[in-house]
């Protein structure tokens, strides 16, 4: 039996911030497309590799906890693909501790 429902990514244009949870480094990019299960963001080519990193992505009204699973070269830029993860209590606590502070995402 073929599954009739599909979750496809749709084009979505928004500025974004990617925060590496381990180093607290912030990287800025432009969202390329999005789905409930993942997001693709275009970043500058000089952004360090994010593959395998545990990150929090903020794009307009969206906050996603994710793993970076792939990077594709695109001229001077790179497209970075993220797969969403379920929020854990420590990640939620991190967000609550940093929202509204000078160290906010």
C-alpha positions as a printed Julia matrix, in Angstrom:
105×3 Matrix{Float64}:
  0.0    0.0    0.0
  1.37   3.4   -0.97
  1.42   6.18   1.62
 -0.78   9.02   0.4
  0.45  11.62   2.83
  3.83  13.19   2.23
  5.75  15.77   4.19
  7.59  17.83   1.61
  9.7   20.88   2.19
  8.23  24.14   0.95
 10.03  27.32  -0.04
 10.26  29.73   2.87
 12.25  32.95   2.9
 13.4   34.19   6.3
 16.56  35.29   8.05
 17.86  32.75  10.52
 20.32  32.23  13.35
 21.96  28.87  13.96
 23.37  28.38  17.47
 25.85  25.59  18.18
 24.78  24.33  21.61
 28.29  23.2   22.58
 30.24  26.36  21.68
 27.43  28.96  21.78
 28.69  30.25  18.4
 26.04  31.93  16.24
 25.9   31.65  12.46
 23.55  33.68  10.29
 21.82  32.51   7.15
 18.8   32.62   4.9
 16.18  29.87   5.08
 15.8   28.12   1.74
 13.01  25.65   2.53
 11.29  24.07   5.5
  9.1   21.17   6.65
  7.94  19.92  10.05
 10.86  17.48   9.97
 13.69  19.69   8.75
 15.0   22.91   7.32
 17.6   23.99   4.75
 19.54  27.21   5.28
 22.02  29.0    3.04
 25.09  30.26   4.93
 28.3   32.02   3.87
 30.99  29.74   2.52
 33.35  30.72   5.36
 30.96  29.35   8.01
 32.6   26.32   9.67
 31.16  22.9    8.9
 28.06  22.22  10.99
 27.63  18.55  10.05
 27.05  16.45  13.15
 26.51  19.54  15.34
 23.74  19.83  17.9
 22.08  23.17  17.06
 19.12  25.39  17.73
 17.72  27.17  14.67
 15.69  30.38  14.99
 13.87  31.69  11.91
 11.22  34.36  12.44
  8.56  32.64  14.58
 10.13  29.18  14.4
 12.52  27.57  16.87
 13.87  24.14  15.91
 16.22  21.84  17.78
 18.14  19.96  15.1
 21.11  17.97  13.87
 23.02  19.12  10.82
 22.95  16.21   8.4
 24.32  17.55   5.1
 26.07  20.48   3.44
 26.11  21.26  -0.28
 28.45  23.78  -1.93
 26.65  26.52  -3.83
 29.28  28.88  -5.26
 30.36  31.27  -2.5
 27.68  29.91  -0.16
 26.7   26.53   1.27
 23.27  25.06   1.8
 23.04  23.3    5.14
 20.33  20.7    5.8
 19.01  20.09   9.31
 16.84  17.28  10.67
 14.59  18.26  13.56
 14.91  16.63  16.98
 12.51  16.39  19.88
 13.17  19.06  22.51
 14.72  17.68  25.69
 14.26  19.21  29.13
 17.83  20.57  29.17
 17.4   22.25  25.77
 14.13  23.84  26.86
 15.79  25.02  30.09
 18.65  26.51  28.02
 16.12  28.44  25.91
 14.19  29.7   28.92
 17.42  30.79  30.65
 18.59  32.74  27.6
 15.37  34.3   26.31
 15.37  37.99  27.13
 18.96  38.09  28.35
 21.84  39.85  26.65
 23.05  36.42  25.53
 19.77  35.69  23.76
 19.87  33.78  20.52
